[in-house]
Amino acid sequence: MKVKLLRAFSGQPLENGFTTPSAPRRWANPAGFSTTELLVVMVLLTLVMVASLPALQRFYLQSQVSSSVATVEIMFQRARMSALKERVSYRVLIHDQNASTPNTIELQSNASGSFVTVSGEVQTLPPNIRILGSGSTNSLNSMTVNSRGACTSGSVFVTHDGTEIRVVAIASTCFTTAS
């Protein structure tokens, strides 16, 4: 019985004269793939990569813009929460590309009578992201939150090339809306 099963799966002739189907001879080569087959696969992979590159670049830029918008929103929320907690005024300072430290957002506290940057609260955005400052209508270069949590209203514009502009609108209650 065991001999019959082994012969049935080995492609050898059986006792009744029939043979079992076996793999084609070209697949039974233990040497592997031919150079032509490998070259065809490499060309196809290259074409797929080249076709997907623009979409990947667009996705990368959009994710940087979204991340920068989230950074701006978080900084405004942090300013309001700190002002309410410590009962002092806070300010978010926005440096656009024309500032000495371009594309940075910093949180400042007015605990001592003048605004001082809070340690560790300076965020730098990627170099290809631009924050549009006073050049745009109703845009903010800074936003101040008083000790009761009320703040300056306005908008912050974030872009990477000037065509896709994301707006962070700040209400007087410091509620932020990104679009």
NORKA-V998630 format. One record per residue. RES is the residue in one small letter. PSI is psi in whole degrees, 0 to 359 (none if undefined). Layout:
<<RES | PSI> <RES | PSI>>
This chain:
<<m | 315> <k | 323> <v | 320> <k | 318> <l | 318> <l | 317> <r | 325> <a | 328> <f | 358> <s | 352> <g | 7> <q | 160> <p | 139> <l | 173> <e | 332> <n | 4> <g | 347> <f | 157> <t | 154> <t | 150> <p | 140> <s | 172> <a | 147> <p | 154> <r | 324> <r | 338> <w | 345> <a | 4> <n | 118> <p | 355> <a | 335> <g | 209> <f | 153> <s | 164> <t | 322> <t | 318> <e | 317> <l | 322> <l | 319> <v | 317> <v | 318> <m | 319> <v | 317> <l | 317> <l | 320> <t | 317> <l | 320> <v | 318> <m | 317> <v | 321> <a | 329> <s | 352> <l | 313> <p | 321> <a | 322> <l | 320> <q | 317> <r | 317> <f | 319> <y | 315> <l | 319> <q | 324> <s | 327> <q | 320> <v | 315> <s | 320> <s | 320> <s | 321> <v | 318> <a | 322> <t | 317> <v | 313> <e | 317> <i | 321> <m | 320> <f | 317> <q | 321> <r | 322> <a | 315> <r | 315> <m | 319> <s | 321> <a | 317> <l | 321> <k | 314> <e | 352> <r | 43> <v | 162> <s | 145> <y | 155> <r | 138> <v | 119> <l | 126> <i | 119> <h | 116> <d | 190> <q | 347> <n | 357> <a | 168> <s | 329> <t | 86> <p | 151> <n | 43> <t | 153> <i | 129> <e | 149> <l | 128> <q | 145> <s | 147> <n | 41> <a | 327> <s | 13> <g | 344> <s | 152> <f | 130> <v | 138> <t | 131> <v | 134> <s | 130> <g | 9> <e | 45> <v | 120> <q | 128> <t | 129> <l | 161> <p | 151> <p | 335> <n | 359> <i | 136> <r | 138> <i | 122> <l | 119> <g | 234> <s | 354> <g | 342> <s | 155> <t | 132> <n | 35> <s | 159> <l | 139> <n | 338> <s | 156> <m | 126> <t | 137> <v | 124> <n | 178> <s | 346> <r | 359> <g | 2> <a | 145> <c | 171> <t | 133> <s | 156> <g | 200> <s | 154> <v | 131> <f | 128> <v | 131> <t | 166> <h | 338> <d | 3> <g | 344> <t | 315> <e | 105> <i | 125> <r | 137> <v | 131> <v | 109> <a | 133> <i | 122> <a | 171> <s | 346> <t | 7> <c | 18> <f | 127> <t | 144> <t | 123> <a | 139> <s | none>>
